Each structure stands twice: as C-alpha cells, then as structure tokens.
Amino acid sequence: MSTRVLLPLYVALVLLVQVCTMCPAPVLDANNETQLIFFTPMKSVTNDTLSSCDKSVQHLILENLGIEEVSSNAFEDFYNLKYLSLANNNISVLSSVLLDYKRALETFKINNNRLERIEEGTFKHLDRVRYIEIQVNNISYIAPEVFPKNLRLLHTVNASYNALTYMEPWAYLPETYPNDNDDVTFDLKYNNIAEFRNSVNWTYDLIEPFEYDIQMSFNNITTQLTDIKTQYHPDFQGNDLTEFLSFRINLTHNPFFCDCNLYPFAEQIQNQLFFLFYQTDEYRYLCSTPDALRGMDFLHEVPLDKFVCNVTEDCPVGCRCQEQPYHGHLLVDCSLMGGYTGTRMYRLPLKLPAPKQGKISLHLDGHYITMLEPRDYLPQLVNLTLGWNKLTYLEPNALKNMSNLKYLDISHNRLSYLPKDMQYFTTEKVRIESNPFVCDCNMTWMDVWVSLYPSAAAYHVQCSEEDGDRYYIRDISSKLQCDYSLIITIVVVVVGVLIALIIVAVITAHRCPYETKVMLFRLFGVHPADKYRIDSEETRQFDIYLSHYEHDLQARQWVRSKFLRKLEENQKRKYKVFYSERDPIGGTGKYDELLTNMRQSRRIVFILTNEFFEDENNIWEADQAEIEHRSCDKSHGRVIYILWNESIREKIKSEPWKSRIEGKRVLCPDEKLFWSKMRYELPIKLLPQENTENPRNWAERCLDLEITEDLKNNKVNNWAERCLELEITEDLKNNKTNNWAERCQNLKIEEDI
C-alpha cells in the first residue's frame, strides 16, 4: 500500500485515541454546579487518566464503566469535589487515602461493586460529608473507627446487602449535633450480623433526644439483645428496656431464639403499660424458634413462662433441666411422674447445672433414695421433693445447708423420726405425712412445730408406740413422760437473748430516734408523732401531690413502676396521688390547676433530679409548695423532697435550696428503709374497719337474700356454695374478689360465715 494511503490512516488513528482518553467537557447541573460524567468504559482510574480533566469541577461521576481498580492518588487534585460516584463497577479495593483532604465532599458512592473491606482512615478528612453509600458489595470488615468524631454533618451511611457478621458502635462515634432534629441513619439491613462488639471501648454518652436510626432488619440476631448493654453500657443499673430503646436499633425480621435470654425484655414490656403500647409495630420481633412459638411476637404475645432454656451440661441422665426465669429458678425434674427416662436413683445427684439466677427447684419423686446427705448445691435449693422414695435418715448438716429452701416434700417414705433441724423450716411448707414415725422423747419438739400451722398437713400426722397405740404428734408431750430440762435451758437462753435485744433496742432508739419511730410504725403501726390537722380535713382531695422534671424518662418510669404501685395499688393503706404526668390538666389554666391540686393535697412530694434545679416550671412549683408549707402548722412537714441519687445532696447545700430544704424531710431511694420512711411521712391511713354489726338470725337474714326456703329446712350448710347458686358471685366470677370473707362482709353476714 502506498505512503499516501497509510499516512492519513495513521493520523486518523492517533486522533481517535486522543478523543477516547480525553475528559468530557464539564456541564452544569440543576443547582448550577459543574460536573464531569464519564461514558467511556475503562478498567482503571489513575491520576494520568484524569490529568486532562478540569480539576475545579464539583461533581465527578464514573458509573457503569467496568472499573476494576482506582489508584490511591486518582483524585488528589480535585479539591472542590462535593459529589463523587464510583457506583456499579467492579472495584474490589478502596484505598484508605483515596479521599484524603476532600473536605468539601458531601456525597460518596461506591455501591454495587466488589469491595470486601473498609480500612481505617478512609473517611477521616471528610469534614462535610453527609451521605456515604457502600451497599451491595461483599464487605465483611469495616474498621472500628472508620467513622471518626469529626464527621459532624453525617446523615446517612448505607451498608446494606453486604457480608458483615458483627456490629461495632460506628453510628455513635461521630459527634453529630444532638438537637438538630436530624437523625443519623445507618442502614445495615441484609447482612449476617449476629453479635455486637466494642473494639474501641466506646462508653455510652447518648443524650435525649436520641437522634439515631440504626436499621438492622434481616440479619442473624438471635438472643443478643442484652449484649448491647453489656458491650456499650456495662455499668448501667436501670431499666434494660429503656436503655435498649435509647440506642434506636430496629431489629425486626431477625431469627430470634425465644428462650430465657429474651425474658428480661419481654417481662418489662408486658408488665409496663407504657412500653406495652410504645411503637408496637416498629418493635414487633417474631420468634424463629422453638417451633411452638414460631411467628409469635415475643415482646407482646408470648406468655412469660414460655421463655425457658433447656440445659444439658451437668444435667443428670434422664432428667429435664430448664432455666425458668419467670419462676426465678432452674428446674431439675428427675421425678418419675415428670417423665424421667433413666434408671432409678439410690442417692442424690452428685452435681447439678449452675443456675443463672442462683436458685434450683429439684424434683426426685419415685426413686429408691434412702438418705438425704450434703451436696454442694443444697444452699441453692428453693424446692426439693423426695416423695415416694425409701428415706430412712435425714442428715442434720444437709438440712442446715438448705438455708434458702421454701418447700420440702419427704412424704411417703420410711422415716421413723425427724432431726430437730427440721424446725427451722416453716411447717406449712413441709410435707411429712405417710411416714412410720415412732413416738419417743426425741419427738417432743415436734408438737410445738406442727401446731404452729393447724391448716398444714403435718398437723394431722401421727406416730406409733411399741404397743401399737397411735397419737397425734401435736399431743406427744402430754402422752410421754420426758425430761424437760433441755426445754428449761432453752427458755433461759431465749429470755437472755430477749433481754439483750431489748438493751440493743433502747441503745438504738437513743442513737437513731427517727429510724426507731419509722420501725415502730412499720412493725406495729404506731405513729409517735401528733396527728396533723390537715390530715383530718375532708376537703383535701389528694393525699399526695407528686412532681418531677417532666422530661426525665427514668424518673417517670420509676414513679409509674415503683412509687405509684406501692402507694396506690399494693398496700392495704392506699393513698390517692395527683401526678401531673398522668392526671390530665387543662391547657389554658395549667398553673392555676396545678396550684389548686397542690392546695388540695395533704403532702407535696418533689423528686429532685439534676434537671429539676434548672426548670422554671419546677422552681415555680417549689416556691408554691414553700408558701403552702408555711401556711400550715410549724411542726408539720408537709413538703417532702426525694433525692434521685446521693449526688443531688451537694446541690441542696447552697442557697436558695439550703433555706428551702430547712425543716423539710429529705429522702433518697438508695438509703435504707426508704419506703418505710416514706409511709411514715405520709398522712396516717387507717386500715378498713371490720363490720362488727351483729347479723340477725339466719332465717331472717336469708329472707332479705331471697334464699330462706333451704335455710328454714336446714338443707344448706355452706354459704359459699349457696351464694354461687343464687348468682350473687359476679365479682368472684370476674376475678374481682378472691376472698369470701371480704365478699360476705359486703353482704353484712360476716359473723355467721
């Protein structure tokens, strides 16, 4: 071919190569910012590749180009970049210095690639970055501190659809602005995360409002909810559920194992109305196992007694060992009636599993065990059943070691006598019937013991003499001629101990007069103080006016779960409490209504937290309470302050609180006898008086109840049965009343019943 033909072809080829490697011309986007959009496929991006590009552009888009490699200095001269996208390529390595000093960068995308690791320092210079997209890769490692403190404007990190197997506290490390009403979103959905780690030893420093949104749906979390607190806030002593919610982690659509490890969260949800209906749809976590609970919402639907863990380590062969947090113990069921599958036992098991809650319920009924002997686990037993065995001897040391035992069944055995150490167990909690007891002087201690509870089964137990005569053990002392010198010795010792106790009580009363008064009121209902005039005023609508800093979540939960329940629900002496966080207040006249309710209350109680001293509403309430206090008797401690913790005590030592606290009672939930002191300071509430009215004769009374015919003919001896037939037990059917005497008292037939 001639030179004339080759020369034009060569020139054309050179021009084509230059055109293919040349950067596209910058264009303006909708925000009038310059951008470079590449369309020519390339396998690598280097500094030379972009050498002819305009370095002042703000948007650089290299998407869908088949890029496999990006050199560490590829973008070093692009200092004005706000938007950089390498999405939809084949990049497998992201250099940790690729984005160095890109301080103007706001959005970085490298999603839909083949990345496996995000190394430390990758984002350390991105002071203005808001969006980082690394989703749809194969990332199994993200460095613990890859999101440093200086990322204060960070808004969204999308790391979904990767291969992560654990979570570090990445979302909580950037020091974002806490009150900008802008959540920091970390999307970790569709990974394989199964645990929480804390390689950087981050400690909990989150404050309200908790502006985080951690999406961890469709991972592999099973029972690790408690690990969040363990890893990130190990010293926390409050409500586990409240703590978990503050992390703002969504774990829906994970394969939860609904066992004993999830019990604390389910228990707190189901026992507190606030949590029971709090973001129900968002926190609807479904069980994956066991099969019986599959698909059920374990926070709201699974009964608490179903959260159990089967234990195999150290469990005796053929037995069923199960952690049962609802009952507060480890169940070890080796009884034949409970499905025992091994050979019959002749001795107590040598070893049992270690209980998580420190308590064991052991059932060994139906074996050939002949002796109760010491074992290391005996102090942990709360229930022990040995019925239908062949027991002939109970070793005293074994009984002494069972210091926490609440129930003991040794019925249907071969015992001829019981050691005196048995008397340390409550009679009504022990079953000893169907044993061949022998009447002798070693049994005399039992007559008092079995007589303590006439309703107990032991009260009717008998023993036999050699001649075959049988006596109730409760009458054994009167039937046998025994030496009572030991009893006299015991009496002398007891009297000596009582005298010593009286001396100690007198000394204690002298040194601690206030605590002594509290104990007298707690034990005997004796209130040494004069009755306050305000307590007898019937115009007072409330017993207690209660207030605290309205945004303190922990104080609010303590009030609802502890304070109100103890004073409004659980006590015979029930108090009527006005609590502004619960009781509705009118919108326009809020302060007037608060003041009215305060004046209508016999006591005014403030819970002092750190925020209380800074809140204008709380300060106003405290000032009004001071006015109310001074308007009453000088000796009347109408205002009560509760310190949230002991650290608050320093704040009340300075003015104006020092003067405000003077003459008031100051209590703290952390101190001993807190609830006893609280009730001592509250208005004296008398117990309900029993109806002492003498009922008329049966027939006349029954005439009122329209049930006279059976009574006149003496056909009914059981009032409870007859009342049930006459359909006057609606309260009982609806579980409103469990006490017949209480119901009959309402019918004014208490004495006859």
VENUR-V192323 format. One record per run of one state. SS is the DSSP state (2 for helix, 1 for strand, 0 for the rest). FROM is the first residue (numbers start at 1). TO is the last residue. If there is no record, write none. Layout:
BEGIN
ss=[SS SS]
from=[FROM FROM]
to=[TO TO]
END
This chain:
BEGIN
ss=[0 2 0 1 0 1 0 1 0 1 0 1 0 1 0 1 0 1 0 1 0 1 0 1 0 1 0 2 0 1 0 1 0 1 0 2 0 2 0 1 0 1 0 2 0 2 0 1 0 2 0 1 0 2 0 1 0 1 0 1 0 2 0 1 0 1 0 2 1 0 1 0 2 0 1 0 2 0 2 1 0 1 0 2 0 2 0 1 0 1 2 0 2 0 2 0 2 0 1 0 2 0 1 0 2 0 1 0 2 0 2 0 1 0 2 0 2 0 1 0 2 0 2 0 2 0 2 0 2 0 2 0]
from=[1 3 22 27 29 34 38 44 46 59 62 69 71 83 86 107 110 117 119 131 134 141 143 156 159 166 168 170 174 184 188 195 197 212 216 225 233 240 247 249 251 256 258 260 271 273 277 286 290 291 294 297 298 304 307 308 311 320 325 329 334 336 339 360 364 371 373 378 381 386 393 395 396 402 407 410 420 425 427 430 432 438 439 441 452 457 461 462 465 470 473 480 485 512 513 525 533 537 542 549 553 570 577 580 590 600 601 609 610 615 616 631 639 644 646 654 657 662 665 669 674 682 698 705 708 713 719 726 730 734 740 747]
to=[2 21 26 28 33 37 43 45 58 61 68 70 82 85 106 109 116 118 130 133 140 142 155 158 165 167 169 173 183 187 194 196 211 215 224 232 239 246 248 250 255 257 259 270 272 276 285 289 290 293 296 297 303 306 307 310 319 324 328 333 335 338 359 363 370 372 377 380 385 392 394 395 401 406 409 419 424 426 429 431 437 438 440 451 456 460 461 464 469 472 479 484 511 512 524 532 536 541 548 552 569 576 579 589 599 600 608 609 614 615 630 638 643 645 653 656 661 664 668 673 681 697 704 707 712 718 725 729 733 739 746 753]
END
